[in-house]
Amino acid sequence: MAMPANPKDSPLQKAWRTDKEGVLLRIYLTPKASMDKVGEVFEHPSGAVIKASVRALPDKGKANQAIIKLLSKEFRRPKTSLDLVSGMQSRVKTVRFNGNSTEIAKLFEKRFLSGGLV
């Protein structure tokens, strides 16, 4: 994937934004999937999102717990540093990664723009 001339034009940049507490990442979650996986940037009608799937059922918050656990593992962050801030009963969710927004943004760029974390 070629990088845009201006990184702010990147689809990834549209899937996340910073706030005073860290970075907000928009996720499109598929529950009851065959595997737990964080995918790529996807253009959803509501805007750019990161595709993700979990095996957990969307019952009593199990899928929400599973996406927090998966993102924690994928980005090597403690589960306690992630918060589901919107989309509790929706497939489109917003997860806050609490902490240094510059450091977190670099994690996202490594994962989504260069093909994986090192």
N, C-alpha and C positions, 0 to 999 in steps of 0.2 A: 504494500500500500504506500503510495507516494505521499509524503507529508505536504500539506498545504503551505503556500508561501507565508501565510500568517497563521501561527498555531491556534489563534482564537477562532479561525474559520474551520478548524477540525471538527468532524462529527463528535469526537470524544468530548471536546470542550463544551458542546451543547448538551451532553449527557451529564455533566457535573458542573457545579459552581461552588465557589467558596462562600463561607459566611464567617461571622466572628468566632465561631467555635471549631471550625474545621472545614470539611468539604462535604457537600451534599451530592450523592450519586443517585441518579434515576435508574431504576431496575424494572424490566418487564419479566415477571416471574411466571414460570409454568410449573404448577404443582403436579404431583402424581406422575412424574417423568420416570424414565427408565434409569436415569443416573443424575447425580448432583453435578452441576457444571455451570461455570461462568463463561458466557459466550462473548460475542463481539458487539459492537455498536450497531444499533438497529433504528431505523427511522419509523417511529410509531406515529399514528395520527396526532397524538398529544405532544410530539417532539421526540428528540433523540433519547434513546434509552439503551441500557446494556441488557442483553438477553441473558437470562439465567434460568436454570431448572433445578428442582429439588424432588427427591422421591417422596417426601412427606406429603400427607394429605392436607388439604386446606380446611382443617378441622381444629377448633379450639386453639388457634394460633400456632399449630405445629409447623406449617409451611413458613410462617414468619420467623420462628425460632431457627428453622433449618437454613434460611437464607442468611441470617446473621452468622451462624456457625460457618457456613460455606465461605462467605466473604472474609470472615476472620482468618480462616485457613489460607484462602487464596492470596490475601494481601499481607499475611503474617502480622496481623494486628490482634491485640487482645479483644475478646468478645465484649468486654466491658467498655471498650472505646468506640463501639458501634451502637447507634440508636436507630430504630425504625421510627421516622418522624411523620410519615404519611403513607396512606395506602394499606392500612391494616386489613381491610376487607376487599382489596382491589388487586389486580395483577400488576398494575403500575404502582411502584413503591418508591419512596425516597428514603435513603439510608444516609445518616450522618456519620462520617468518620471524624471523630473528635481528635484534635491535635493540631500539629503544625501543618497548615494548608499547603505550603511549598513542598514539604517532604511527602505528603500524601499525593499531591499532584504528580510528583515524579514517579511514585509507585504506579499510578494509573497510566502514565505515559509509557513506562517500561512494559506493562502488561498488554496494553491495547495498541500501542503504536509500533512497538518493536517485536511483538510476538511472544512475550512472556517475561516473567520475573527471573532474575538471575540468582 
